[in-house]
Amino acid sequence: MKTRKTITKRIKVTGRGKLLRRVRGISHNMSKKSSSDLQKKKIYSSISSADLKRIKSHL
């Protein structure tokens, strides 16, 4: 089965096997957002357990 290239570009796999994704809302219109909001959006967040099985099958 082929891997989905879009998922490999958007998902980061850690050394222990956790899957991380980028937080949405940082691509444009950043002048309207507060600096503390932008700081929170620069970090990666974990993927919900409900989506893990589906996403791992595409990797």
C-alpha positions as CSV (number, residue, x, y, z in Angstrom):
1,M,0.0,0.0,0.0
2,K,1.3,3.4,-0.9
3,T,1.8,6.1,1.7
4,R,-0.2,9.3,1.4
5,K,2.3,12.0,0.7
6,T,0.1,14.8,2.0
7,I,0.0,13.1,5.4
8,T,3.8,12.6,5.5
9,K,4.2,16.4,4.9
10,R,1.7,17.5,7.5
11,I,2.4,15.0,10.3
12,K,5.6,14.7,12.4
13,V,6.6,11.4,14.0
14,T,8.6,11.7,17.2
15,G,11.3,9.3,18.3
16,R,8.9,7.4,20.5
17,G,6.3,7.1,17.8
18,K,3.9,9.9,18.8
19,L,2.2,11.8,15.9
20,L,2.2,15.6,16.0
21,R,0.5,18.2,13.8
22,R,0.8,21.9,13.4
23,V,-1.8,24.1,14.9
24,R,-4.1,25.8,12.4
25,G,-4.5,29.6,11.9
26,I,-0.9,30.8,11.4
27,S,-0.7,31.1,7.6
28,H,-2.1,34.6,7.1
29,N,-4.0,37.5,8.8
30,M,-1.5,37.5,11.7
31,S,-1.8,41.2,12.4
32,K,-5.2,40.7,13.9
33,K,-4.0,38.0,16.3
34,S,-2.4,38.7,19.6
35,S,1.3,37.9,20.1
36,S,0.5,35.4,22.9
37,D,-2.0,33.6,20.5
38,L,0.7,33.4,17.9
39,Q,3.2,31.9,20.4
40,K,0.8,29.2,21.2
41,K,0.2,28.3,17.6
42,K,3.9,27.9,16.8
43,I,4.2,24.7,18.8
44,Y,3.1,21.3,17.6
45,S,0.0,19.6,19.1
46,S,-0.8,16.0,19.5
47,I,-3.3,14.1,17.4
48,S,-6.5,12.9,19.0
49,S,-6.7,9.2,19.8
50,A,-9.8,8.9,17.6
51,D,-7.8,9.8,14.5
52,L,-4.6,7.9,15.3
53,K,-5.6,4.5,13.7
54,R,-6.8,6.2,10.5
55,I,-3.7,8.3,10.1
56,K,-1.3,5.5,10.9
57,S,-2.8,3.4,8.2
58,H,-2.0,6.2,5.7
59,L,1.7,6.5,6.7
